[in-house]
Amino acid sequence: MLKIAFHPIYKHPLPKGHRFPMLKYELLPQQLLHEGTCNSDNFFEPEIPNDKHIVAVHDPEYFYDLLNIKIPPKEARKIGFPLTEDLVERERIIADGTLKACEFALEHGVAMNIAGGTHHAYTNKGEAFCMLNDQAIGTRYLQSKNLAKKILIVDLDVHQGNGTAEIFQDDASVFTFSMHGASNYPFKKEVSNLDISLEKNTDDETYLSLLKETLPKLIAQEQPDFIFYLCGVDVLASDKLGTLDMTLDGCLERDRFVLQTCKNLNIPIQCSMGGGYSPDIKVIVNAHANTFRLAQEIFF
């Protein structure tokens, strides 16, 4: 059965005056239930995880400053909104959603987190609405329990996974692959194990050709026993924060290729949704819903 992490706190509004497309976290589960892609049994509610899983990735000083809302103002500004206890709690619960999704992926082949994809969180700082790096925390969780040895992180959000690259920069057991807009945030990129920077207005054909050429070779080379997939839909031409020219059909084919590749090779995959900032919320929800529809179609 497809298992999906969702908690009501995912819908928690940001402080007044700070716009961010939180509505998708409420509408996406509703859409999946309404259309019959999922039922209530598909969803599980994450909790506050044990701190040890977080400090296995993040510096304890940073994490406890975050918990106590004592991040220096200059560093807090990089996160993008005023910090509150509720927002930090939300981030911790999102991380637990990914931890538990890892276990379900090992059991069923795939598992999803409605939120997550917080790839701009570094070892010792947050950026761009990301405070704790959920898939990095999931990686260390799997390794600490000897559930996976070699891990591949496939980050296809339009923004480079700079925090993820920094966290694993000296770790041969984790291969970080980021395919992103060259002229998108972050403007100072980190160095992933493999970065593919795409020019403005890259279309479906170019994008998919590169992905289909690259991913199978990477898997053959690295032989991962677990894959994390950050499937942001900010690659769409309509996205306000993106620079690419992909269609909904192109984004769907991207997800189909990644998921089908993992299914064919029997590699468990955990998916976190990442970004999506098109002006029309229906476009964002439909693009994200496609990933869940495909997971059901391919794995179940």
C-alpha atoms as a printed R data frame, in Angstrom:
    type eleno elety resid chain resno       x      y       z
1   ATOM     1    CA   MET     A     1   0.000  0.000   0.000
2   ATOM     2    CA   LEU     A     2   1.187  3.515  -0.816
3   ATOM     3    CA   LYS     A     3   1.929  5.329   2.449
4   ATOM     4    CA   ILE     A     4   1.901  9.127   2.604
5   ATOM     5    CA   ALA     A     5   3.062 11.362   5.460
6   ATOM     6    CA   PHE     A     6   0.606 14.127   6.281
7   ATOM     7    CA   HIS     A     7   0.010 16.090   9.463
8   ATOM     8    CA   PRO     A     8  -2.440 18.988  10.009
9   ATOM     9    CA   ILE     A     9   0.521 21.162  11.065
10  ATOM    10    CA   TYR     A    10   1.716 21.047   7.433
11  ATOM    11    CA   LYS     A    11  -1.039 23.610   6.763
12  ATOM    12    CA   HIS     A    12   0.196 25.938   9.502
13  ATOM    13    CA   PRO     A    13   0.113 29.526   8.234
14  ATOM    14    CA   LEU     A    14   3.249 31.584   8.120
15  ATOM    15    CA   PRO     A    15   3.441 34.841  10.068
16  ATOM    16    CA   LYS     A    16   1.285 37.652   8.736
17  ATOM    17    CA   GLY     A    17   2.892 39.514   5.869
18  ATOM    18    CA   HIS     A    18   4.977 36.565   4.678
19  ATOM    19    CA   ARG     A    19   3.443 35.046   1.565
20  ATOM    20    CA   PHE     A    20   4.141 31.414   0.813
21  ATOM    21    CA   PRO     A    21   2.003 28.831  -1.037
22  ATOM    22    CA   MET     A    22   0.927 26.795   2.000
23  ATOM    23    CA   LEU     A    23  -2.520 26.123   0.542
24  ATOM    24    CA   LYS     A    24  -1.246 23.163  -1.466
25  ATOM    25    CA   TYR     A    25  -0.618 21.197   1.728
26  ATOM    26    CA   GLU     A    26  -4.331 21.357   2.503
27  ATOM    27    CA   LEU     A    27  -5.637 20.854  -1.031
28  ATOM    28    CA   LEU     A    28  -3.377 18.032  -2.201
29  ATOM    29    CA   PRO     A    29  -4.619 15.381   0.272
30  ATOM    30    CA   GLN     A    30  -8.196 16.507  -0.423
31  ATOM    31    CA   GLN     A    31  -7.676 16.101  -4.164
32  ATOM    32    CA   LEU     A    32  -6.125 12.643  -3.825
33  ATOM    33    CA   LEU     A    33  -9.028 11.496  -1.642
34  ATOM    34    CA   HIS     A    34 -11.696 13.128  -3.806
35  ATOM    35    CA   GLU     A    35 -10.518 11.520  -7.046
36  ATOM    36    CA   GLY     A    36  -9.992  8.111  -5.440
37  ATOM    37    CA   THR     A    37  -6.234  7.933  -5.962
38  ATOM    38    CA   CYS     A    38  -5.927  7.412  -2.208
39  ATOM    39    CA   ASN     A    39  -8.101  6.630   0.774
40  ATOM    40    CA   SER     A    40  -7.651  7.424   4.433
41  ATOM    41    CA   ASP     A    41  -5.616  4.256   4.988
42  ATOM    42    CA   ASN     A    42  -2.891  5.598   2.701
43  ATOM    43    CA   PHE     A    43  -2.103  8.466   5.072
44  ATOM    44    CA   PHE     A    44  -0.117  8.338   8.289
45  ATOM    45    CA   GLU     A    45   0.520 11.148  10.773
46  ATOM    46    CA   PRO     A    46   4.155 11.825  11.692
47  ATOM    47    CA   GLU     A    47   5.229 13.009  15.130
48  ATOM    48    CA   ILE     A    48   8.114 14.836  16.790
49  ATOM    49    CA   PRO     A    49  11.163 12.631  16.109
50  ATOM    50    CA   ASN     A    50  13.931 11.784  18.528
51  ATOM    51    CA   ASP     A    51  16.441 14.642  18.545
52  ATOM    52    CA   LYS     A    52  19.282 12.176  17.933
53  ATOM    53    CA   HIS     A    53  18.162 11.717  14.341
54  ATOM    54    CA   ILE     A    54  18.323 15.463  13.738
55  ATOM    55    CA   VAL     A    55  21.691 16.095  15.400
56  ATOM    56    CA   ALA     A    56  23.142 13.225  13.371
57  ATOM    57    CA   VAL     A    57  22.936 15.745  10.492
58  ATOM    58    CA   HIS     A    58  22.686 19.210  12.016
59  ATOM    59    CA   ASP     A    59  25.102 20.817  14.470
60  ATOM    60    CA   PRO     A    60  23.609 20.501  17.973
61  ATOM    61    CA   GLU     A    61  24.272 24.188  18.702
62  ATOM    62    CA   TYR     A    62  22.304 25.228  15.614
63  ATOM    63    CA   PHE     A    63  19.474 22.811  16.346
64  ATOM    64    CA   TYR     A    64  19.045 23.851  19.974
65  ATOM    65    CA   ASP     A    65  19.229 27.538  19.041
66  ATOM    66    CA   LEU     A    66  16.442 26.766  16.575
67  ATOM    67    CA   LEU     A    67  14.379 24.997  19.243
68  ATOM    68    CA   ASN     A    68  14.798 27.917  21.630
69  ATOM    69    CA   ILE     A    69  14.240 30.560  18.923
70  ATOM    70    CA   LYS     A    70  17.710 31.952  19.526
71  ATOM    71    CA   ILE     A    71  19.000 31.999  15.949
72  ATOM    72    CA   PRO     A    72  20.898 35.286  15.461
73  ATOM    73    CA   PRO     A    73  18.789 37.814  13.506
74  ATOM    74    CA   LYS     A    74  21.161 37.890  10.531
75  ATOM    75    CA   GLU     A    75  20.957 34.096  10.166
76  ATOM    76    CA   ALA     A    76  17.204 34.060  10.790
77  ATOM    77    CA   ARG     A    77  16.671 36.505   7.908
78  ATOM    78    CA   LYS     A    78  18.215 33.973   5.522
79  ATOM    79    CA   ILE     A    79  15.524 31.489   6.525
80  ATOM    80    CA   GLY     A    80  12.979 33.942   5.185
81  ATOM    81    CA   PHE     A    81  10.407 34.441   7.905
82  ATOM    82    CA   PRO     A    82  10.230 35.235  11.630
83  ATOM    83    CA   LEU     A    83  10.792 32.022  13.573
84  ATOM    84    CA   THR     A    84   8.131 30.703  15.935
85  ATOM    85    CA   GLU     A    85   7.874 27.567  18.050
86  ATOM    86    CA   ASP     A    86   5.017 26.326  15.832
87  ATOM    87    CA   LEU     A    87   7.083 26.653  12.672
88  ATOM    88    CA   VAL     A    88  10.035 24.817  14.218
89  ATOM    89    CA   GLU     A    89   7.667 22.092  15.425
90  ATOM    90    CA   ARG     A    90   6.285 21.837  11.879
91  ATOM    91    CA   GLU     A    91   9.782 21.365  10.484
92  ATOM    92    CA   ARG     A    92  10.568 18.623  12.989
93  ATOM    93    CA   ILE     A    93   7.340 16.786  12.173
94  ATOM    94    CA   ILE     A    94   8.087 17.035   8.445
95  ATOM    95    CA   ALA     A    95  11.442 15.383   9.129
96  ATOM    96    CA   ASP     A    96   9.686 12.573  10.972
97  ATOM    97    CA   GLY     A    97   7.361 12.147   8.000
98  ATOM    98    CA   THR     A    98  10.394 11.408   5.862
99  ATOM    99    CA   LEU     A    99  11.934  9.102   8.491
100 ATOM   100    CA   LYS     A   100   8.794  6.988   8.662
101 ATOM   101    CA   ALA     A   101   8.396  7.123   4.871
102 ATOM   102    CA   CYS     A   102  11.851  5.555   4.594
103 ATOM   103    CA   GLU     A   103  10.606  2.544   6.550
104 ATOM   104    CA   PHE     A   104   7.485  2.266   4.412
105 ATOM   105    CA   ALA     A   105   9.552  2.559   1.218
106 ATOM   106    CA   LEU     A   106  11.678 -0.369   2.332
107 ATOM   107    CA   GLU     A   107   8.489 -2.369   2.859
108 ATOM   108    CA   HIS     A   108   6.452 -1.299  -0.181
109 ATOM   109    CA   GLY     A   109   9.024  0.043  -2.652
110 ATOM   110    CA   VAL     A   110   7.897  3.677  -2.453
111 ATOM   111    CA   ALA     A   111   6.567  6.147   0.121
112 ATOM   112    CA   MET     A   112   5.752  9.836   0.019
113 ATOM   113    CA   ASN     A   113   5.814 12.945   2.167
114 ATOM   114    CA   ILE     A   114   3.234 15.609   1.264
115 ATOM   115    CA   ALA     A   115   5.782 18.165   2.517
116 ATOM   116    CA   GLY     A   116   9.581 18.016   2.820
117 ATOM   117    CA   GLY     A   117  12.276 18.588   0.272
118 ATOM   118    CA   THR     A   118  13.921 21.126   2.594
119 ATOM   119    CA   HIS     A   119  17.190 20.964   0.666
120 ATOM   120    CA   HIS     A   120  18.422 24.488   1.463
121 ATOM   121    CA   ALA     A   121  19.065 23.587   5.114
122 ATOM   122    CA   TYR     A   122  22.798 23.229   5.797
123 ATOM   123    CA   THR     A   123  24.578 21.459   8.622
124 ATOM   124    CA   ASN     A   124  24.600 24.624  10.728
125 ATOM   125    CA   LYS     A   125  22.140 27.069   9.181
126 ATOM   126    CA   GLY     A   126  18.838 27.407   7.394
127 ATOM   127    CA   GLU     A   127  17.973 29.198   4.183
128 ATOM   128    CA   ALA     A   128  15.009 29.865   1.901
129 ATOM   129    CA   PHE     A   129  12.212 28.534   4.147
130 ATOM   130    CA   CYS     A   130  14.267 25.426   5.043
131 ATOM   131    CA   MET     A   131  15.466 24.809   8.603
132 ATOM   132    CA   LEU     A   132  16.047 21.037   8.837
133 ATOM   133    CA   ASN     A   133  17.039 18.918   5.838
134 ATOM   134    CA   ASP     A   134  14.478 16.103   5.876
135 ATOM   135    CA   GLN     A   135  16.081 13.842   3.267
136 ATOM   136    CA   ALA     A   136  19.543 14.243   4.783
137 ATOM   137    CA   ILE     A   137  18.054 13.261   8.147
138 ATOM   138    CA   GLY     A   138  16.406 10.290   6.437
139 ATOM   139    CA   THR     A   139  19.728  9.286   4.913
140 ATOM   140    CA   ARG     A   140  21.526  9.188   8.262
141 ATOM   141    CA   TYR     A   141  18.571  7.392   9.830
142 ATOM   142    CA   LEU     A   142  18.771  4.559   7.280
143 ATOM   143    CA   GLN     A   143  22.524  4.280   7.643
144 ATOM   144    CA   SER     A   144  22.457  4.321  11.453
145 ATOM   145    CA   LYS     A   145  20.048  1.388  11.438
146 ATOM   146    CA   ASN     A   146  22.018 -0.460   8.744
147 ATOM   147    CA   LEU     A   147  18.985 -0.332   6.465
148 ATOM   148    CA   ALA     A   148  20.991  1.158   3.595
149 ATOM   149    CA   LYS     A   149  24.659  1.635   2.858
150 ATOM   150    CA   LYS     A   150  24.921  3.571  -0.419
151 ATOM   151    CA   ILE     A   151  22.331  6.267  -0.999
152 ATOM   152    CA   LEU     A   152  21.540  8.344  -4.074
153 ATOM   153    CA   ILE     A   153  19.730 11.662  -3.654
154 ATOM   154    CA   VAL     A   154  18.002 12.729  -6.868
155 ATOM   155    CA   ASP     A   155  17.059 16.404  -6.561
156 ATOM   156    CA   LEU     A   156  14.977 17.623  -9.503
157 ATOM   157    CA   ASP     A   157  13.622 20.771  -7.883
158 ATOM   158    CA   VAL     A   158  14.339 23.839 -10.040
159 ATOM   159    CA   HIS     A   159  16.632 25.145  -7.280
160 ATOM   160    CA   GLN     A   160  19.953 23.492  -6.515
161 ATOM   161    CA   GLY     A   161  20.052 21.375  -3.355
162 ATOM   162    CA   ASN     A   162  22.823 23.478  -1.866
163 ATOM   163    CA   GLY     A   163  22.301 22.425   1.743
164 ATOM   164    CA   THR     A   164  22.232 18.744   0.813
165 ATOM   165    CA   ALA     A   165  25.439 19.167  -1.208
166 ATOM   166    CA   GLU     A   166  27.189 20.783   1.771
167 ATOM   167    CA   ILE     A   167  26.036 18.158   4.261
168 ATOM   168    CA   PHE     A   168  27.391 15.252   2.207
169 ATOM   169    CA   GLN     A   169  30.338 16.967   0.529
170 ATOM   170    CA   ASP     A   170  32.919 14.633   2.093
171 ATOM   171    CA   ASP     A   171  30.810 11.488   2.331
172 ATOM   172    CA   ALA     A   172  31.427  8.788  -0.282
173 ATOM   173    CA   SER     A   173  28.449  6.775   0.991
174 ATOM   174    CA   VAL     A   174  25.986  9.390  -0.326
175 ATOM   175    CA   PHE     A   175  25.854 10.590  -3.936
176 ATOM   176    CA   THR     A   176  24.082 13.916  -4.470
177 ATOM   177    CA   PHE     A   177  22.641 14.637  -7.929
178 ATOM   178    CA   SER     A   178  20.999 18.018  -8.547
179 ATOM   179    CA   MET     A   179  19.464 19.073 -11.876
180 ATOM   180    CA   HIS     A   180  18.358 22.685 -11.648
181 ATOM   181    CA   GLY     A   181  18.085 26.085 -13.292
182 ATOM   182    CA   ALA     A   182  21.485 27.705 -13.766
183 ATOM   183    CA   SER     A   183  20.165 31.189 -13.036
184 ATOM   184    CA   ASN     A   184  17.866 30.268 -10.144
185 ATOM   185    CA   TYR     A   185  18.434 30.716  -6.445
186 ATOM   186    CA   PRO     A   186  20.858 29.896  -4.889
187 ATOM   187    CA   PHE     A   187  23.010 32.241  -6.914
188 ATOM   188    CA   LYS     A   188  26.133 30.905  -5.216
189 ATOM   189    CA   LYS     A   189  25.894 27.184  -5.797
190 ATOM   190    CA   GLU     A   190  27.499 24.474  -3.705
191 ATOM   191    CA   VAL     A   191  29.140 21.473  -5.383
192 ATOM   192    CA   SER     A   192  27.035 18.320  -5.548
193 ATOM   193    CA   ASN     A   193  28.576 15.051  -6.691
194 ATOM   194    CA   LEU     A   194  26.831 15.788  -9.979
195 ATOM   195    CA   ASP     A   195  25.267 19.119 -10.913
196 ATOM   196    CA   ILE     A   196  23.435 19.661 -14.194
197 ATOM   197    CA   SER     A   197  22.711 23.368 -14.599
198 ATOM   198    CA   LEU     A   198  19.981 24.117 -17.126
199 ATOM   199    CA   GLU     A   199  19.745 27.267 -19.201
200 ATOM   200    CA   LYS     A   200  16.667 29.489 -19.107
201 ATOM   201    CA   ASN     A   201  13.645 28.154 -21.011
202 ATOM   202    CA   THR     A   202  14.892 24.571 -21.121
203 ATOM   203    CA   ASP     A   203  11.988 22.589 -22.616
204 ATOM   204    CA   ASP     A   204  10.593 19.106 -22.015
205 ATOM   205    CA   GLU     A   205  12.574 17.443 -24.758
206 ATOM   206    CA   THR     A   206  15.953 18.773 -23.604
207 ATOM   207    CA   TYR     A   207  15.239 18.157 -19.930
208 ATOM   208    CA   LEU     A   208  13.968 14.617 -20.358
209 ATOM   209    CA   SER     A   209  16.752 13.673 -22.728
210 ATOM   210    CA   LEU     A   210  19.365 14.736 -20.175
211 ATOM   211    CA   LEU     A   211  17.596 12.984 -17.312
212 ATOM   212    CA   LYS     A   212  17.097  9.735 -19.221
213 ATOM   213    CA   GLU     A   213  20.720  9.728 -20.292
214 ATOM   214    CA   THR     A   214  22.064 10.529 -16.811
215 ATOM   215    CA   LEU     A   215  20.034  8.665 -14.196
216 ATOM   216    CA   PRO     A   216  20.516  5.069 -15.404
217 ATOM   217    CA   LYS     A   217  24.265  5.637 -15.740
218 ATOM   218    CA   LEU     A   218  24.412  7.065 -12.213
219 ATOM   219    CA   ILE     A   219  22.549  4.124 -10.744
220 ATOM   220    CA   ALA     A   220  24.781  1.653 -12.600
221 ATOM   221    CA   GLN     A   221  27.869  3.520 -11.412
222 ATOM   222    CA   GLU     A   222  26.890  4.057  -7.773
223 ATOM   223    CA   GLN     A   223  24.779  0.946  -7.116
224 ATOM   224    CA   PRO     A   224  22.578  2.624  -4.487
225 ATOM   225    CA   ASP     A   225  20.370  0.507  -2.269
226 ATOM   226    CA   PHE     A   226  18.034  3.443  -1.518
227 ATOM   227    CA   ILE     A   227  17.028  6.561  -3.478
228 ATOM   228    CA   PHE     A   228  15.623  9.848  -2.197
229 ATOM   229    CA   TYR     A   229  13.689 11.818  -4.790
230 ATOM   230    CA   LEU     A   230  12.959 15.526  -4.428
231 ATOM   231    CA   CYS     A   231  10.219 16.036  -6.996
232 ATOM   232    CA   GLY     A   232   9.564 19.785  -6.974
233 ATOM   233    CA   VAL     A   233   7.097 21.017  -9.585
234 ATOM   234    CA   ASP     A   234   8.737 24.446  -9.824
235 ATOM   235    CA   VAL     A   235  10.247 23.229 -13.121
236 ATOM   236    CA   LEU     A   236   6.990 24.265 -14.816
237 ATOM   237    CA   ALA     A   237   7.021 27.179 -17.257
238 ATOM   238    CA   SER     A   238   4.273 28.834 -15.187
239 ATOM   239    CA   ASP     A   239   6.304 28.824 -11.976
240 ATOM   240    CA   LYS     A   240   6.971 32.262 -10.482
241 ATOM   241    CA   LEU     A   241  10.332 31.210  -8.997
242 ATOM   242    CA   GLY     A   242  11.530 29.011 -11.853
243 ATOM   243    CA   THR     A   243  13.299 29.665 -15.135
244 ATOM   244    CA   LEU     A   244  12.521 26.499 -17.100
245 ATOM   245    CA   ASP     A   245   9.874 25.913 -19.757
246 ATOM   246    CA   MET     A   246   8.437 22.522 -18.876
247 ATOM   247    CA   THR     A   247   4.817 21.489 -19.337
248 ATOM   248    CA   LEU     A   248   2.618 19.452 -17.008
249 ATOM   249    CA   ASP     A   249   3.056 16.505 -19.368
250 ATOM   250    CA   GLY     A   250   6.835 16.912 -19.256
251 ATOM   251    CA   CYS     A   251   6.837 17.041 -15.467
252 ATOM   252    CA   LEU     A   252   4.658 13.928 -15.363
253 ATOM   253    CA   GLU     A   253   7.035 12.092 -17.698
254 ATOM   254    CA   ARG     A   254   9.958 13.130 -15.476
255 ATOM   255    CA   ASP     A   255   8.274 11.532 -12.456
256 ATOM   256    CA   ARG     A   256   7.235  8.473 -14.441
257 ATOM   257    CA   PHE     A   257  10.800  7.866 -15.554
258 ATOM   258    CA   VAL     A   258  12.295  8.187 -12.055
259 ATOM   259    CA   LEU     A   259   9.655  6.042 -10.373
260 ATOM   260    CA   GLN     A   260   9.586  3.388 -13.100
261 ATOM   261    CA   THR     A   261  13.384  3.176 -13.083
262 ATOM   262    CA   CYS     A   262  13.380  2.501  -9.342
263 ATOM   263    CA   LYS     A   263  10.576 -0.027  -9.670
264 ATOM   264    CA   ASN     A   264  12.353 -1.865 -12.501
265 ATOM   265    CA   LEU     A   265  15.594 -2.035 -10.511
266 ATOM   266    CA   ASN     A   266  13.894 -2.861  -7.217
267 ATOM   267    CA   ILE     A   267  15.419  0.154  -5.442
268 ATOM   268    CA   PRO     A   268  13.253  1.646  -2.639
269 ATOM   269    CA   ILE     A   269  12.447  5.328  -3.168
270 ATOM   270    CA   GLN     A   270  11.230  8.025  -0.786
271 ATOM   271    CA   CYS     A   271   9.651 11.123  -2.367
272 ATOM   272    CA   SER     A   272   9.411 14.604  -0.812
273 ATOM   273    CA   MET     A   273   7.376 17.167  -2.714
274 ATOM   274    CA   GLY     A   274   9.612 20.231  -2.710
275 ATOM   275    CA   GLY     A   275   8.675 23.475  -4.425
276 ATOM   276    CA   GLY     A   276   5.816 24.646  -6.606
277 ATOM   277    CA   TYR     A   277   4.937 28.314  -7.042
278 ATOM   278    CA   SER     A   278   2.707 28.676 -10.108
279 ATOM   279    CA   PRO     A   279   0.144 31.501  -9.766
280 ATOM   280    CA   ASP     A   280  -2.757 29.070 -10.240
281 ATOM   281    CA   ILE     A   281  -3.010 26.772  -7.211
282 ATOM   282    CA   LYS     A   282  -4.871 24.201  -9.335
283 ATOM   283    CA   VAL     A   283  -1.747 23.797 -11.493
284 ATOM   284    CA   ILE     A   284   0.447 23.209  -8.431
285 ATOM   285    CA   VAL     A   285  -1.943 20.663  -6.910
286 ATOM   286    CA   ASN     A   286  -2.421 18.800 -10.198
287 ATOM   287    CA   ALA     A   287   1.320 18.636 -10.871
288 ATOM   288    CA   HIS     A   288   2.023 17.267  -7.385
289 ATOM   289    CA   ALA     A   289  -0.970 14.903  -7.558
290 ATOM   290    CA   ASN     A   290   0.518 13.395 -10.728
291 ATOM   291    CA   THR     A   291   3.444 12.078  -8.675
292 ATOM   292    CA   PHE     A   292   1.077 10.236  -6.319
293 ATOM   293    CA   ARG     A   293  -1.039  8.936  -9.206
294 ATOM   294    CA   LEU     A   294   2.073  7.538 -10.825
295 ATOM   295    CA   ALA     A   295   3.287  5.926  -7.585
296 ATOM   296    CA   GLN     A   296  -0.030  4.101  -7.315
297 ATOM   297    CA   GLU     A   297   0.025  3.091 -10.990
298 ATOM   298    CA   ILE     A   298   3.630  1.891 -11.068
299 ATOM   299    CA   PHE     A   299   4.066  0.250  -7.666
300 ATOM   300    CA   PHE     A   300   0.592 -0.985  -6.791
